[in-house]
Amino acid sequence: MKLKIYQIDAFTNEVFKGNYAAVVILQEDLDESTMQNIAIENNLSETAFILKISDDTYTIRWFSPICEIDFCGHATLASSFVIFENNNIDTIYFNTLKVGKLEIQKQEDNYIKMIFPNTKPTIIKDIPKVFAKALSIQPKEVLQNNQAYYLIYKNEQDIYDINLDLEALKQLKPYDIAISAESKKYDFITRYFWPANGGDEDPVTGSIHTALAPYWKDILKKKDLVAYQASSRGGVLKCEVFEDKVIILGQAVKYMDGYIYI
């Protein structure tokens, strides 16, 4: 079997920045074990598998090197970039297993607009005990949704300075950990860790901003927000918050394309 594959850097306009994702173009359904093995072989934060259903509609599934992921923003951006680059269309739809139908629109200046569900987290009082030992700096507030715990910090510098015991945080599986604070240059900054589901630190994560953007909208009293994910690669996300959806805009660049032979 010969499959077309792309490697895209998402949430950036420069190679070697943002978050890397592989995009595999399917001609027919592929079994889960083969998709997982391809993701392991790619060893990127995410591999997206897309299958064309009609001129503007595709199915999409996302796999980390460890497991299938319910929702991945940066690999959706990477997949959209590939489709727009190779087809003369301005809007596409992705059918997903867990988050419904996603609408994606091509914009000016190489931006791609992704219309995602609003996954605003809620404040929790029953804070996992592991945080007391696994975090070098304790948060001022902890929230949760069905993807992650969201740890809110008072100072922007804490996001850079914090040390985490990622082995201990695996106890939180299936939940991941996002840490966030208000920013001087941006509206807010974030880092994201998913030791049980994908790796140590994810470079740029679109899905968690469907939770954090609604949170910061309420705190900052503004619905249009610019976020920065403060990993070593870094990435910028433009967010617009509505009651039932979060719009995320980002750019992407192609690093590589080729073929898989299996």
C-alpha positions in Angstrom: 0.0 0.0 0.0 1.2 3.5 -0.9 -0.1 6.5 1.1 0.6 10.2 0.5 1.9 11.9 3.7 2.7 15.5 4.5 4.5 17.0 7.5 3.1 20.4 8.4 4.1 23.0 11.1 0.9 24.4 12.5 0.2 27.7 14.3 3.2 29.4 12.7 4.3 30.9 9.4 7.9 29.6 9.8 9.3 26.0 9.6 10.7 24.7 12.8 8.1 26.6 14.8 4.6 25.9 16.0 3.5 22.2 16.3 4.4 19.5 13.8 1.8 17.1 12.5 1.7 14.4 9.9 -1.3 14.3 7.5 -1.9 11.0 5.8 -4.3 10.9 2.8 -6.4 7.7 2.8 -8.1 6.2 -0.3 -10.2 3.9 1.8 -10.8 3.1 5.5 -7.7 1.9 7.3 -7.7 -0.3 10.4 -6.9 1.3 13.8 -3.9 -0.8 14.5 -2.2 0.3 11.2 -3.0 3.9 11.9 -1.5 3.6 15.4 1.6 2.0 14.0 2.0 4.8 11.4 1.7 7.4 14.3 4.3 5.5 16.3 6.6 5.4 13.3 6.1 9.1 12.6 6.8 9.9 16.3 5.2 13.3 16.0 2.8 14.9 18.5 0.0 14.0 16.2 -0.8 12.1 12.9 -4.1 12.9 11.2 -5.7 10.5 8.8 -8.2 12.1 6.4 -10.5 10.4 3.9 -12.5 12.3 1.3 -16.2 11.7 1.3 -17.3 14.5 -1.1 -15.8 17.6 -2.7 -15.8 19.5 0.6 -16.3 16.8 3.3 -13.7 14.5 4.9 -13.5 12.2 7.8 -10.6 12.9 10.2 -9.0 10.8 13.0 -6.0 11.8 15.2 -3.4 9.6 16.7 -0.5 10.4 19.0 2.4 7.9 19.3 0.6 6.5 22.3 -3.2 6.4 21.5 -6.0 7.8 19.4 -7.0 11.3 20.5 -10.6 12.6 20.7 -9.9 16.1 19.5 -6.8 17.8 18.0 -6.7 21.4 16.8 -3.2 21.6 15.4 -3.5 18.5 13.3 -6.9 19.7 12.0 -5.2 23.0 11.0 -2.4 21.0 9.3 -5.0 18.8 7.4 -6.9 21.8 6.3 -3.7 23.4 5.0 -3.0 20.3 2.9 -6.6 20.2 1.5 -6.7 23.9 0.7 -3.3 23.7 -1.0 -4.4 20.9 -3.3 -8.0 21.8 -4.0 -9.7 25.0 -5.2 -12.2 25.3 -2.4 -12.6 27.8 0.5 -14.7 25.7 3.0 -14.3 22.2 4.2 -16.0 20.0 6.8 -14.5 17.3 8.9 -16.6 14.4 10.3 -15.2 13.3 13.7 -15.9 10.5 16.1 -16.2 12.5 19.2 -16.6 16.3 18.6 -19.2 16.3 15.8 -18.8 18.0 12.4 -16.1 20.7 12.2 -16.3 23.6 9.7 -13.0 25.1 8.4 -12.7 28.2 6.2 -9.8 29.5 4.2 -9.0 33.2 5.0 -6.7 35.9 3.8 -3.0 36.1 4.7 -2.7 32.3 4.8 -4.9 32.1 7.9 -7.3 29.2 8.4 -10.4 29.7 10.4 -11.6 26.7 12.5 -15.0 26.6 14.1 -14.8 24.4 17.1 -17.2 23.6 20.0 -16.9 25.7 23.2 -15.5 23.3 25.8 -15.3 25.8 28.7 -14.1 24.1 31.9 -15.6 24.5 35.4 -13.8 25.3 38.6 -13.2 22.3 40.9 -12.8 22.2 44.6 -11.7 18.6 44.9 -8.2 19.2 43.5 -6.1 16.1 42.9 -3.6 15.5 45.6 -0.8 14.8 43.1 -0.6 18.5 42.3 0.9 19.3 45.7 3.9 17.2 45.0 4.2 17.3 41.2 4.1 21.1 40.8 7.0 23.3 41.9 4.5 26.3 41.9 0.9 25.9 43.0 -1.9 27.4 41.0 -4.4 29.9 42.2 -7.3 28.1 40.6 -8.0 24.7 39.0 -10.6 23.9 36.4 -11.5 20.8 34.5 -13.3 19.7 31.4 -13.4 16.3 29.6 -9.9 16.7 28.2 -7.7 18.3 30.9 -7.1 20.0 34.1 -6.5 23.8 33.7 -4.2 25.4 36.2 -4.5 29.1 36.4 -1.5 31.1 37.7 -1.3 34.7 38.9 2.0 35.6 37.3 3.1 35.1 33.7 6.6 34.2 34.7 5.3 31.2 36.7 4.4 29.6 33.3 8.0 29.7 32.3 9.5 28.8 35.7 7.4 25.9 36.8 8.8 22.4 37.1 6.5 19.4 36.8 6.9 15.8 37.8 5.5 14.3 34.6 5.8 10.8 35.7 3.6 11.5 38.8 1.1 13.4 36.6 0.5 10.2 34.6 -1.8 9.3 37.5 -4.3 11.8 36.1 -4.9 9.7 33.0 -7.0 10.2 30.8 -6.7 13.9 31.7 -3.9 16.2 30.6 -2.6 19.3 32.2 -2.7 22.9 30.9 -1.1 25.8 32.8 -2.1 29.4 31.9 -1.7 33.0 33.0 -2.6 36.5 31.8 0.1 37.9 29.5 1.5 41.4 28.9 2.3 40.9 25.2 -0.6 38.6 24.5 -4.0 38.2 26.2 -2.9 34.9 27.8 -0.2 32.3 27.6 -0.3 28.6 28.1 1.8 25.4 28.3 0.4 22.0 27.9 1.5 18.6 29.1 0.1 15.2 28.2 2.5 12.5 29.6 -0.2 9.8 29.7 -1.6 10.4 26.2 1.1 11.8 23.9 4.4 12.9 25.4 5.8 15.4 27.8 5.0 18.9 26.5 3.0 19.6 23.4 4.4 22.5 21.4 1.0 24.1 20.4 -2.4 22.7 21.2 -5.5 24.0 19.5 -8.1 22.0 21.4 -7.3 23.3 24.8 -7.9 26.9 23.6 -11.5 26.0 23.1 -11.5 25.7 26.9 -9.1 28.5 27.9 -10.4 31.2 25.5 -13.9 31.1 27.1 -12.3 31.2 30.6 -10.1 34.2 29.7 -13.0 35.9 27.9 -14.8 36.1 31.2 -11.8 37.2 33.2 -10.6 39.8 30.6 -14.1 40.9 29.5 -13.3 40.5 25.8 -14.3 37.9 23.2 -11.4 38.4 20.8 -8.2 37.1 22.2 -4.7 36.4 21.1 -3.0 33.5 22.8 0.6 32.3 22.9 1.6 28.7 23.7 5.0 29.2 25.4 6.8 26.0 24.5 10.3 25.9 23.1 8.8 26.1 19.5 6.0 28.5 20.4 2.8 29.3 18.5 0.2 32.1 18.2 -3.6 31.4 18.1 -6.2 34.0 17.4 -9.4 33.1 19.3 -13.0 34.4 19.1 -15.5 33.2 21.7 -19.2 32.7 21.3 -21.7 30.9 23.6 -21.6 27.6 21.8 -18.4 27.8 19.8 -14.9 29.0 19.7 -13.3 30.2 16.5 -9.5 29.6 16.3 -7.4 31.1 13.5 -3.9 30.0 12.7 -1.3 29.7 10.0 0.7 26.7 8.8 3.6 25.9 6.6 4.7 22.7 4.7 7.9 21.1 5.9 7.8 17.9 3.9 5.7 15.6 1.7 6.3 12.1 0.4 4.9 8.6 0.6 4.4 5.8 3.1 4.9 2.2 1.9 3.3 -0.5 4.0 
